[in-house]
């Protein structure tokens, strides 16, 4: 855990594994923090990879920046962190909003991206209805706090059968959501409402890409992952059975297996 000044924001992050290992940065989703990647960090560092897991601004231990945090801001934070670490080319991975930040990295800082790992995410721009929903949700989180929202979405973040059958995982996910500062979550929601269309920047991309999706993800269903996979000629698609929106949490062994296979082929 290190405070790191970058892009005007002190990001907290873990930097684990051998310094000479291939660097992999993993970007958490909303409304979580870097600890969600603990199973992946353990597997990758054991296999000789260097793994960087930051807390995004407004999440985890990183400071809250009120107002609006565009995905471009969050990507620039990551790029500044990598620059301070002296890392010029890295594997950039993310889940959900973290995957969209990875796509934003490909748009704004393409030279940094050696390969992409896109888990349970979508490249399409937000709809007008979605924009309204995210802005209203931002205000709701500020007025109600995180717990009502966390209770409402737990069986969408995880497949419902995993909420019942994996109580420790469900409790861990709920705890992460409830610990998030509502102001930080609201800022990211407002920014995410304005996200652009990432399909043009991914269409025909030369970099290798692993597209991962939980078989029972209701937020970004398998069909969306298939469409994302179809955009990129050097991508592979892995569907994780018995998982919803967070397969790295719900089925870590299966997720880690496909991730390590992908990294080994770079």
N, C-alpha and C positions, 0 to 999 in steps of 0.2 A: 504494500500500500504506500503510494508516494504522491505527495502533492506536486503537480506539474503545471507551470505557467505556460499557457499557450493560447493564442488568439484572445488575450485579455481575460481568460477564464482559468481558474485553478481547478484542473481536473484531477480527481483521485483515480488511481489505477493500480493494478497488479501487473508486474512484469516478471514472469516466471519461466524457468527452463534454461537450458544452456544458451549463452549469449551468441554462440556460433550457429545455433540451430536456425532453420528456416523460420522467419518471423510470421506469426499469424495474429491478427487483431480481430477480436470478437466483440461485436457491438450489441448491447442488450436492447430489448424492446420496451414499450410503454405498458404499464408504469413500473418497471422493474429496476434492477441495478446489476452491477458486474458479478455478484455472487451467483446469478442464475447459471453462469458458465462453469461452475466448479467441477461438474463431472467431465466436461470437455477439457478443461485445463489440466486435470489430473491425467487423463488419457494421452493428451498431446505432449505434455512435458515428459511423461514416461517414455514416449516414442522419440524424444530428442528434439522436439520443436520448441521454439521460444514463443510464448503466448502472452499477449498484452490484452488485458480486459479493463477498459475504462468505465467509470461512472460518467454518463453524459451530464452536461450542465443541468442542474435542477433535479437530479436523481442521485440516489445513494448518498455518498459523502461529498459529492461535488456541490459547489454553491449554487443557489437559486439565482437566476437572472430574470427578474419579473418582466411581464409584458408578452413578448412573442419570440419564440425561438424557431426560426426557419430551419428546415432540413439543411439548407446551405450553411447556416451558422454552426450546426452540429457537426457537419462534415469538415468545415474549416477548423473547428476545435480539434478534431481527430488528426487532421493533416499537420497542424501545429505541434501536437504531441509527438507524432512520428518524427517530425523534423528535429525536435529537441532531443529525441532518442537517437538521432543519426541513422534512421532507417529509411532508405530510399525506395525500396521495393518490398511490398508485403502482400500476403494473402489477406484480403479484407472480407470478413464474414459478418452477418447480422441476421437477427430474427425479427420478423414483423417490421416495426418502425426502424429497427436496426438494419434490416435488409434494405430499406429505402435510403437510409444514410449511406450504406455501402454503394448503392446505385448513384447517389449524389457525389460520392467520392470518384466514381468512374466518370461522372460528368465534369466535375470541377478540378480534380487532381488525377487525371488518367495515368500519368507517369508513375504514380505510386503503386497502382494496382497491378500486382503480378497475377492474381487470380481472384475469383469471387466465390463466396459461399452465401447463397441466398435461401434462407429458411422461412417458409410460411409468410411470404410477402408478396406485394403486388406492385408492378411498375406503372399502373394506370393512374391518371390524375384524379383528384378528388371530384366527385360530382357536386352539383349545387346542394343537393339534399345532404350529402356527406359533410360539406362545409358547414351547413347550418347545424347539423348534429354535433360536430366537434366543437364549434364555438359555444353552443349551449351547454355541452358537457363540461367545458372549461369553467363556465360560470357556476355550474352545479357543484363541481369539485371544490371550488372556493367557498361555497355557502354550506355544503354538507360535510366536507372532509372526504377522505378516501374510502372509509369502511363501507358505506352503503354501495358504492360503485363496485368495490372488490367483491362483496357478497353477490352482487347482481351478475357479474361476469365470470366468476370462477369456473362455472360449468361450460363456458365457451373458451376460456383460456386453456383448460384441460378438457379432454373428452369427459362427459358426465360419468361414464363407468370408471374413469381413473380418479375422479373426485371421491367416489365411494370406495374404490378398491386400493387407492394409494394415498391414504390419509396424511402420511408424512410429506409427500410431494405437494398435496393440496395445501397443507398448512404452511409450507415453505413459500409457495407462490402467493398465498393470501398475505403472509407476513410482509413480503416484499412490497406488495401493492399498498398495504396499509401504512408502511413506513415512508412512502414517498411523500414529499412535500407537495400539497395541492397546488401551490403557486408555480412550482417547477413543472408539474404535470400539465397545468393549464397553459403555460407558455408554449410547451411543445405541441399541445393540441391545436392551438391557434396557428402555429407555424405549419403543422402538418396539413391543416385545412387548405393551405395554399400550395401544396406540393405540385410539381410539374409532371408532365408525361415523360417517363424515363424510357419508354419503348424505343424512341429514335437513337438514344445513346447506347442501348444494348443490342439493337438490331445489327446482326453481323459482327458482333464484337469478337476480336481475335483472341482475347484471354480465355483460358479455361474457366468454367463455372460449374459449381455443384448447386443444383436446385433441389432442395429438400422440402418435403411437406408431410404433415401428419395425415393419415388416410381419412380421418374424421374431423379435419379442421373445418369449422363453419365460417370463420372469418375469411380465410383465403383457401377455398376448396381445391381439390386435386386438379380440377379443370383449369384453374388459374395458373397453377404451377406448370401444367403441361403447355399452356400458352407462353409462359415465360421461357420455358425450356426451348420451345420452337423458335424463339427469336435468335438464339445464340448457337452458332454452328459447332462450337467447341464445348457445349454444356452436356452434363449428364443429369438425369432425374432420378431421385430416390424417394419412394413413397414409404413412410414408416408406418407399419401397421400398429393398431392399438394405441393410437396417439391422436391428439387434437392439434391445437395451435402451437404447442410448445413441446415438440417431440424430443428435444434435447433434455428436457426435464422428465417427460413421461416415459420415454424409452431410451435412456442414455446409452445403453450398450449398443443398440441397433444404430442410433445416431452416430456414435463414435466410430463404429465400424465403417460406415459409408464415408465419414469424414476422413478417416485415416487412409482408406483406399484411394480417395481422391487426391489427398496430399502426396501420397507415395508416387502417384503418376505424374506429378509436375516435373 
